[in-house]
Amino acid sequence: MRPSVSSTIAALRKMPRLETVNLRDTLSSHPERVISVENAIPLAYLTRIYIQSNISECTLLLSHLTYPSTVHITLDCTIASIPSGGKDFSASLRSVRAFGDILRKSQPIRSLATRHPPHPEIIQLKTYDTPDTCGLERLSLTLRFVSGSPVQEDVWADVHEMFWKSIPTEELESLHVTKYTRYEDIWPHIFDGVAKANLRRLTVSDKSGVSFLRAFSADAPPPQSWPSKQRIRLKFPTLRKLTIEGWAFNEVDGHIRCSEWLKFCLKDRRKRRSGIAELVLKGCHGITDRSVAELKKVVQDVTWN
């Protein structure tokens, strides 16, 4: 029988000099409505936390611990629908909100890398305490959504919206998004989640650039009057470096090629004195010398391979 969160906390209270917490499928999966804890447990010597558990038990345990802001945290959490096999994640999503408080215990998030595999049931995230992802990793998080039946896209919309709203991104400077999921509407949730950040570097890794450009410009394809009357809502006025990986630049959305749409977005930013200073294109398809030359008319520093 697995120990409850209450009994685990009681045990940790007796280990004030503990340096590592490693809990792999050891916490009880039964929900605990009330937990009797006099006050938070100080673990001043802690350097590493690894927890593999249901998200409710994980957040409940972490919320009753205090530890140095430099602790490296690895969490592998499942989020089950209620009832089991259903499509209602509302009970578990309340635990997702608690991640914001847990993340605020650590050093401010300066850089964040998120990976969305082919299925929307998995979200992976890593945070760093330096302005780029070459710094020290502080948090590694994997969320797995478990349901016994297919889940509609509107449910995944709620899941992603709640997840991104829970992350404290006020001091975020760099964002790296790797998107493989078939769920196309993920970009608006990401952008809303980091809207308060003074983002300076953005890396986008995706097979398609259309869904990104829709969110980056006006959350909708440009109208037939494009580009003469289109006025996009400016995202991230402090953004100076944009890296694009894997796009198909000859992809067409309506009557507009991806490369043309990107050029228009960049040109509009420059007109509003929030231009991109550096554009990096890696592993993109359908890109030509001519399209790069057109982009260089808008961005002074363009690198591509």
C-alpha positions as CSV (number, residue, x, y, z in Angstrom):
1,M,0.0,0.0,0.0
2,R,1.4,3.4,-1.0
3,P,1.8,6.0,1.7
4,S,-0.4,9.0,1.8
5,V,0.9,12.6,1.2
6,S,0.2,13.2,4.9
7,S,2.4,10.4,6.0
8,T,5.1,11.4,3.5
9,I,5.2,14.9,4.9
10,A,5.4,13.6,8.4
11,A,8.4,11.5,7.4
12,L,10.1,14.4,5.7
13,R,9.7,16.6,8.8
14,K,12.1,14.3,10.5
15,M,14.8,14.8,7.8
16,P,15.8,18.5,7.9
17,R,19.2,17.8,6.3
18,L,17.8,15.9,3.4
19,E,19.5,16.7,0.1
20,T,17.5,14.7,-2.4
21,V,13.8,13.8,-2.7
22,N,13.1,10.9,-5.1
23,L,9.5,9.6,-5.2
24,R,8.6,7.4,-8.1
25,D,5.0,6.2,-8.1
26,T,5.2,6.0,-4.3
27,L,2.4,8.4,-3.3
28,S,-1.2,7.3,-2.8
29,S,-3.5,8.0,-5.8
30,H,-6.5,8.5,-3.5
31,P,-7.4,12.1,-3.1
32,E,-6.9,13.8,0.3
33,R,-9.3,16.6,1.0
34,V,-7.8,17.6,4.3
35,I,-4.2,17.4,5.4
36,S,-3.1,18.3,8.9
37,V,0.2,20.2,8.7
38,E,1.3,22.6,11.4
39,N,3.5,24.6,9.1
40,A,5.7,24.2,6.0
41,I,8.6,21.9,6.3
42,P,12.0,23.7,5.8
43,L,14.5,21.6,3.8
44,A,17.4,24.0,3.6
45,Y,19.9,21.5,2.3
46,L,17.7,20.2,-0.6
47,T,19.3,20.3,-4.0
48,R,17.1,18.0,-6.1
49,I,13.5,16.9,-6.2
50,Y,12.1,14.1,-8.4
51,I,8.4,13.2,-8.2
52,Q,6.5,10.8,-10.4
53,S,2.9,10.9,-9.4
54,N,-0.7,12.1,-9.9
55,I,-0.6,15.9,-10.2
56,S,-2.9,16.4,-7.2
57,E,-0.6,14.5,-4.8
58,C,2.5,16.1,-6.4
59,T,1.2,19.7,-5.9
60,L,-0.1,18.9,-2.5
61,L,3.2,17.7,-1.3
62,L,5.3,20.5,-2.8
63,S,3.0,23.1,-1.4
64,H,4.0,22.0,2.1
65,L,7.7,22.2,1.5
66,T,10.1,25.1,1.6
67,Y,13.5,24.7,-0.1
68,P,16.3,26.9,-1.6
69,S,15.3,28.7,-4.8
70,T,18.2,26.9,-6.6
71,V,16.7,23.4,-6.2
72,H,16.5,21.4,-9.5
73,I,13.0,20.0,-9.8
74,T,11.8,17.1,-12.1
75,L,8.1,16.3,-12.2
76,D,6.4,13.6,-14.2
77,C,2.7,14.0,-13.5
78,T,-0.5,12.4,-14.7
79,I,-3.8,14.2,-15.0
80,A,-6.7,11.9,-15.0
81,S,-10.2,12.7,-16.2
82,I,-13.1,12.6,-13.6
83,P,-14.8,10.2,-13.7
84,S,-12.0,7.8,-14.8
85,G,-12.4,7.3,-18.5
86,G,-14.4,10.4,-19.0
87,K,-13.6,13.8,-20.5
88,D,-13.9,16.1,-17.5
89,F,-10.5,17.3,-16.3
90,S,-11.8,20.1,-14.2
91,A,-10.8,18.6,-10.8
92,S,-7.3,17.9,-11.9
93,L,-6.9,21.3,-13.6
94,R,-7.3,23.0,-10.3
95,S,-4.0,21.3,-9.4
96,V,-2.5,22.8,-12.5
97,R,-3.2,26.3,-11.1
98,A,-1.2,25.3,-8.0
99,F,2.0,25.0,-10.2
100,G,2.2,28.8,-10.4
101,D,2.7,29.0,-6.6
102,I,5.3,26.2,-6.7
103,L,7.2,27.8,-9.6
104,R,7.3,31.1,-7.7
105,K,9.3,29.3,-4.9
106,S,12.2,28.9,-7.4
107,Q,14.3,31.6,-9.0
108,P,12.5,33.7,-11.6
109,I,12.0,32.0,-15.0
110,R,14.3,33.8,-17.4
111,S,14.2,31.2,-20.2
112,L,11.6,28.6,-21.0
113,A,11.6,25.7,-23.5
114,T,8.3,23.8,-24.1
115,R,7.8,20.7,-26.2
116,H,4.4,19.5,-27.5
117,P,4.6,16.0,-28.9
118,P,2.4,14.7,-31.7
119,H,-0.5,14.1,-29.3
120,P,-2.0,16.9,-27.2
121,E,-2.2,14.6,-24.2
122,I,1.4,15.4,-23.3
123,I,3.0,18.7,-22.4
124,Q,6.7,19.0,-21.6
125,L,8.4,22.1,-20.2
126,K,11.9,23.1,-19.0
127,T,12.8,26.4,-17.3
128,Y,16.1,28.1,-16.8
129,D,17.4,30.9,-14.6
130,T,19.5,32.6,-17.4
131,P,18.3,34.6,-20.4
132,D,18.9,31.6,-22.7
133,T,18.5,27.9,-22.5
134,C,22.3,27.4,-22.1
135,G,22.0,28.2,-18.4
136,L,21.1,26.0,-15.4
137,E,17.9,24.0,-15.7
138,R,15.7,24.6,-12.8
139,L,12.5,22.7,-13.6
140,S,11.7,19.8,-15.9
141,L,8.0,19.1,-16.1
142,T,6.0,16.5,-18.0
143,L,2.2,16.4,-17.8
144,R,0.3,13.4,-19.1
145,F,-3.4,13.6,-19.6
146,V,-5.2,10.2,-19.1
147,S,-8.6,9.6,-20.5
148,G,-10.4,6.4,-21.5
149,S,-12.0,8.0,-24.6
150,P,-11.1,10.6,-27.3
151,V,-11.1,14.2,-26.0
152,Q,-12.5,17.0,-28.1
153,E,-10.4,20.0,-29.1
154,D,-12.4,22.4,-26.9
155,V,-11.3,20.4,-23.9
156,W,-7.7,20.6,-24.9
157,A,-8.2,24.3,-25.4
158,D,-9.2,24.6,-21.7
159,V,-6.2,22.4,-20.7
160,H,-3.6,24.4,-22.5
161,E,-5.2,27.7,-21.5
162,M,-5.1,26.8,-17.8
163,F,-1.6,25.4,-18.0
164,W,-0.1,28.5,-19.6
165,K,-1.9,30.9,-17.3
166,S,-0.4,29.1,-14.3
167,I,3.2,29.8,-15.3
168,P,4.8,33.0,-13.8
169,T,6.5,34.5,-16.9
170,E,6.8,38.2,-15.8
171,E,10.6,38.0,-16.1
172,L,10.8,35.7,-19.1
173,E,13.2,36.8,-21.8
174,S,13.6,33.7,-24.0
175,L,11.0,31.2,-25.2
176,H,11.6,28.1,-27.3
177,V,8.5,26.2,-28.5
178,T,8.8,22.8,-30.3
179,K,5.4,21.9,-31.6
180,Y,4.6,18.5,-33.1
181,T,1.0,18.3,-31.9
182,R,-1.9,18.2,-34.4
183,Y,-3.7,20.6,-32.1
184,E,-3.4,23.8,-34.1
185,D,-4.8,26.4,-31.6
186,I,-1.9,26.0,-29.1
187,W,-0.2,29.3,-30.1
188,P,-2.9,31.7,-28.8
189,H,-2.7,30.0,-25.4
190,I,1.1,30.2,-25.3
191,F,1.1,33.9,-26.3
192,D,-1.6,34.8,-23.8
193,G,0.4,32.9,-21.1
194,V,3.6,34.9,-21.8
195,A,1.8,38.2,-22.7
196,K,3.3,40.0,-19.7
197,A,6.9,38.9,-20.5
198,N,9.5,41.3,-21.9
199,L,10.3,38.6,-24.5
200,R,13.5,39.3,-26.5
201,R,14.2,35.9,-28.1
202,L,11.7,33.5,-29.6
203,T,12.4,30.2,-31.2
204,V,9.7,28.4,-33.1
205,S,10.1,24.7,-34.2
206,D,7.2,23.5,-36.3
207,K,6.4,21.8,-39.6
208,S,3.9,24.5,-40.4
209,G,4.2,28.2,-40.0
210,V,0.5,29.0,-40.7
211,S,-0.9,28.5,-37.2
212,F,2.0,30.5,-35.7
213,L,1.5,33.4,-38.0
214,R,-2.2,33.5,-37.3
215,A,-1.5,34.0,-33.6
216,F,1.6,36.2,-34.2
217,S,-0.4,38.6,-36.4
218,A,-4.1,38.8,-35.7
219,D,-5.2,35.4,-34.6
220,A,-6.8,35.0,-38.0
221,P,-5.7,34.8,-41.6
222,P,-5.2,38.2,-43.3
223,P,-8.3,39.3,-45.2
224,Q,-8.7,39.5,-49.0
225,S,-7.5,43.1,-48.8
226,W,-4.1,41.9,-47.5
227,P,-1.7,43.5,-47.3
228,S,-2.9,47.1,-47.9
229,K,-5.4,47.3,-45.1
230,Q,-4.3,44.6,-42.7
231,R,-3.3,45.9,-39.3
232,I,-1.9,43.3,-36.9
233,R,-2.0,43.4,-33.2
234,L,1.6,43.7,-32.1
235,K,2.9,40.8,-30.1
236,F,6.0,41.2,-27.8
237,P,7.2,44.7,-28.7
238,T,10.6,44.0,-27.0
239,L,11.2,40.9,-29.3
240,R,14.5,41.3,-31.2
241,K,15.5,37.8,-32.3
242,L,13.3,35.3,-34.0
243,T,14.5,31.8,-34.9
244,I,12.4,29.6,-37.2
245,E,13.0,25.8,-37.5
246,G,11.5,23.4,-40.0
247,W,8.9,25.6,-41.7
248,A,7.6,25.0,-45.2
249,F,8.0,28.4,-46.7
250,N,6.1,27.5,-49.8
251,E,3.0,26.6,-47.7
252,V,-0.1,28.5,-48.8
253,D,-2.9,29.6,-46.5
254,G,-5.7,30.9,-48.7
255,H,-3.9,33.0,-51.3
256,I,-0.8,33.9,-49.3
257,R,2.5,32.1,-49.1
258,C,4.0,31.6,-45.7
259,S,7.1,33.5,-46.7
260,E,5.1,36.5,-47.8
261,W,3.0,36.5,-44.7
262,L,6.1,36.4,-42.5
263,K,7.7,39.3,-44.5
264,F,4.5,41.4,-43.9
265,C,4.5,40.7,-40.2
266,L,8.2,41.7,-39.9
267,K,7.7,44.8,-42.0
268,D,4.7,45.9,-39.9
269,R,6.8,45.5,-36.7
270,R,9.6,47.7,-38.2
271,K,7.1,50.4,-39.1
272,R,6.0,50.4,-35.5
273,R,9.6,50.6,-34.2
274,S,9.6,47.2,-32.8
275,G,11.5,45.5,-35.6
276,I,13.3,42.2,-35.4
277,A,17.0,42.7,-35.4
278,E,18.0,39.1,-36.1
279,L,16.2,36.4,-38.0
280,V,17.5,32.8,-38.1
281,L,16.1,30.2,-40.4
282,K,17.1,26.5,-39.7
283,G,16.1,23.4,-41.7
284,C,13.3,25.2,-43.5
285,H,11.8,23.9,-46.8
286,G,10.7,25.7,-49.9
287,I,13.0,28.7,-49.1
288,T,14.8,30.3,-52.0
289,D,17.5,32.9,-52.4
290,R,14.9,35.3,-53.6
291,S,12.7,34.9,-50.5
292,V,15.7,35.4,-48.3
293,A,16.6,38.5,-50.2
294,E,13.1,39.8,-49.7
295,L,13.4,39.1,-45.9
296,K,16.7,41.0,-45.8
297,K,14.9,44.1,-47.0
298,V,13.1,44.0,-43.7
299,V,15.6,42.5,-41.3
300,Q,19.2,43.5,-41.5
301,D,20.6,40.3,-40.0
302,V,19.2,37.1,-41.7
303,T,20.9,33.8,-41.3
304,W,19.7,30.6,-43.1
305,N,20.8,27.1,-44.0
